[in-house]
Amino acid sequence: MIKSKKSKLQDWIFVLVCILLSVICLVPMLNLLARSLSASEALVKREVYLWPKGFNLDAYAMVLGDMKYIRSFIWTAFLTVICTLVSLAMTTLCAYPLIFPNLRGRGIINIFITITMFFNAGTIPNYLLMKSLNLLDSPLVLIIPSCLSVYNMIIMRSFFYGIPDSYREAAEIDGASYVKILWKVYLPLSKPVLATLALFYAVGRWNGYSDALMYVNDSKLFPLQLLLYNVLNSINSVEVATLEGFSSPGLSESLKAAIVMFSTIPILMIYPGLQKYFIHGVTLGGVKE
């Protein structure tokens, strides 16, 4: 297919816009990385932009040398894995029955599920509910309340709808149960949407701190983001920074950048591993009955 000059020009404009948007997204991260690797003097003089000056790893040495960061990192990684697995299981078990047209009350169930997307009880009622369930200061309070997203459930249900009914009917003719159909037919074909939703749930749990801020007082259960939130607030206080040994303004700035990078890079490393599933999700739509 030979493209006209106008089509080629439009393609080049589209590519340039994508490159521009990518650069705009990368600049803040590059600035943070440069600040975390720069000397205190350069940061005080505001000489650091996209390239570190006076390269040093003092800020990272302080972060990695403090066991509270390492302990919180391990706990948050474990919590993220558990929350992601539980959330995927709950989302699948909720979406799968709703694709069967002979399910009694399916319309009413869909209405009630949709209502929860628009109405929320609020902070105080949720806190009182967690208290009445004896979930405060418990690891379960960081898992159960957020184990199901209605939006993600609708995405999975829509994906299940796109799988040809002939696959399910063939399995039913062979005598497969509903559970076996889910396990042998739907889940193997749903790897793209499972990977996508796993990413949504993992990023949400890794970056979440508001629920821990409200429900958790035990510092051992603090997720990484809440710990870093408290540390950054402490560094911003001159008195606390002096007590903690961060009295140098430049070191404080470098330390804050290092803390942000320490909490951001691990979750960014997930994207390359899941990229092939996103591509497979595009090609899966080519399956025809």
N, C-alpha and C positions, 0 to 999 in steps of 0.2 A: 504494500500500500504506500503510495507516494503522497506525502503531505504537502499541502500548499505552504507558501511563505507565511501566510497569516496563521496557520495552525502551528508552524514551527515557532513563530514569535510568541504565540500564546503559551506554548510549552516552556519556552525559555523564561517567560515572565513568571509562570507558575513555579519553576525550579528556583528562581531568584527569591521569590516570596518565601518559599519553604526554607531556603538557606538563611534568609534574614530572620525569620521567626526562630530558627534553631539557634542562631547566634544570640538573639535576645534572651532566650531561655538559658543559654550556657554562661553568659557573662556574670550573673550573680554567683553561680557556683565557682567559676574561675576566680572571682574576686575573693570569695571566702577561702578557697584553697591557698591563694597567694598570701592572704593575711595570716593564715594559720602557720605558714612556713617562713614568715618574715621576722626580722629582728625587731626588738621593742623600739629601738630608736627610729627606725623607718616608719613604724606605725604611728608613733607620736607626731612625727613630722608630716603625716598623711602623704607619704610618697609611694604607697603600695596601691596598685590598681589591678592589673591582670597578671603580673609577674612578681614573684617574691624577691625581696631585697634583704640582703644579709641572711641568707638561707640558714635556718636552724630548726631543730626538732624539739626544742625545749617544751613547747606547749603539748605536743603529743606525748612526750616523756612523762609529763605531769599527769595527763589523763590516763595513760596506760599503766602508770605506776601506782595509781590509787585503786585499791581493790573494790571500792564501792561502785566505781564505773564498770569494772569487769563483772562483778556479781550482778549488777542490774542489767548489763548487756545479756548475760547468759539467761537470766530469768525472763527477760523480754523476748528473747529468741524462742525459748521453750513455750512461753505463753502464746506467742504468735502462731507457732506450729499447731498447738492444741486448739486454739480458737479457730484457725483456718479449717482444720479437719472436722471439728464439730459443726461449724457453720456450713460447710459443704454438705455434710450428711443431712443436716436439718433442711437445707434448701432443696436438696434432691428429694427427700421424703415428702416435702410439702408440695413440690411442683409435679411430681410423677403422677399421683392419683388424679390431679385436676385435668389431665389430658384425656381421660376416659369419658366418653359421652354418656355412658350409662351410670355414672356416679350420681347417686341421689343427693340432691341439694347442692350440686356443684355451683349453680348460679349464686345461691345465697352465700356459700363459702367464699366465692370470689368477691362478692360485695363487701363482706366483713373484712377480708384481707385488704382490699383496696382502701377501705375507710381508715385503716391504721397508717396509711401513707400521709394522710392529711391532718390527722388529729393526734396530739400527743398529750399525755397526762401532765407533763411539766416536771420541773426539777424537784419541788418539794414532795408531791405525791409519789414520785419514783423513789425518793430517799426513804419516805415512810414505808413504802412497800418493801424495799430491800431490808429495812430494819425489822419489819414484822416477820420476814422470812429468815432472819438471823444470818444474813449474808454479808453484813458489814465486816470489814477487816478479814475477808475470806477470799481466797483465789477465785472461787466460783462467781463472785460479784463482778469479776472482770471477764467472765466467759458467758454466763447465761443471758444477761440482758441484751447482749449484742450478737447472739448466736444466729440470728436470722434477720436478713434484710429483705423486706417485701419487694423492693426494686430488683434485687438480684434474683429473687424467686421468680418474678415475672419474666426476667431474661431467660432463665433456665426453662421455664414452662414454654415460652415461645420457641426455644430451640428444640424441645421435645416435639412440639407440634410440627416442626419442619422435617422430622424423620418420617419416611414413608410408612404408612399404616401396614403395608404389605409385609414388612419385616416382623411386626408384632403379630399379625395374623398367622404368618408362617410358623412362628414359635408357638402360638396357641394350638395350632393343628398338631404340632409335635408333642403336645402335652405339657409345655412349660408353664410353670406357675407365674403369677405376676412378679414375684420377687426375682425369679430366675430370668424373666424377660428384661427386667430392669438391669440386672447384673451382667447378662450375656449380650443384650442387644443395645439398650439405650446408653449405658455408661461407656462402653468402648467407642461408640460413635460420638460421644459428647466430650471428648478430651479437650477440644478447643474452648468450649464454654466453661468447662471445669477449670481449665488453666486461667481463663480470664477472671472468673469469679474468685478463684483462689488468690489471684493478685489483688483484687479489690479488698477482700477480707484481710489479707496479710498486711497490706499497706495501711488500712484503717486501724488495725490493732497495733501495729508498730508505731504509728504516729499518734495514737490516742493517749490522752492523759486526763481528760476532763472527768471520766468516770472514776478513775483512781483518785483524783483530787477530791471528789465528793464522798466516796464510799470507803476509802482506805486511809488509815492512820499509821499502820505498821510500815516503817520505812523498808523492811525486808521485802515487802510486796510492791514497792514502787516500781512501775515500769520505767524504762530508760528515759522516755520523754518527760515524765513528771520529775524525775531526778534532775535532768538537765534544766528543766524549767526552774526548779528551786535553786540550782547552782548559778544559773545566769542571773537570777534576781539577787543572789547573794553577792556575786561579783560586781553588780551595778551599785551595791552599797559600799561606800568608801570605808566605813568602819569595819564591816565584815570582811571586805577584801584585805584590809590590813591585818586582821587577825588570822586570816587564812594564808597569808604570805603572798597575796596578789596585789601588793600596794603599788607596783609599777603599772602605770596606765597602759603602756605598750604591751606588757605581758598579759594584762587583763584582756585587751582586745584580741591578742593572738590566741589566748586560751578560749575565749568565747567562740572564735572561728573554728578552733580545733574540736571543741565539743560538738558544734553543729555538724561538722564533717564526720565526726566519729559516729553520730547517730543517723546520718543520711546515706553514707556510702553502702552499708550492708544491704539496705532495701533496694538500692539502685542496681545491685548486682543480680537481682532476681530477673530483671527484664530480659537480658540476652538469653537466658535459659528457657524462657517461655515464648520467645519470638516465633519459633517454628509452629507452635500451636495456633497462633493468631493467623499465620499464613495458611495453615491447613483449614482453619475455619472459613476462609474465603473460598477455597476450592471445594469444600464439602457441599456447598450449595449446588454443585453441578450434578449431584446424584439424582437420577430420575427413576421413576417407577417403570 
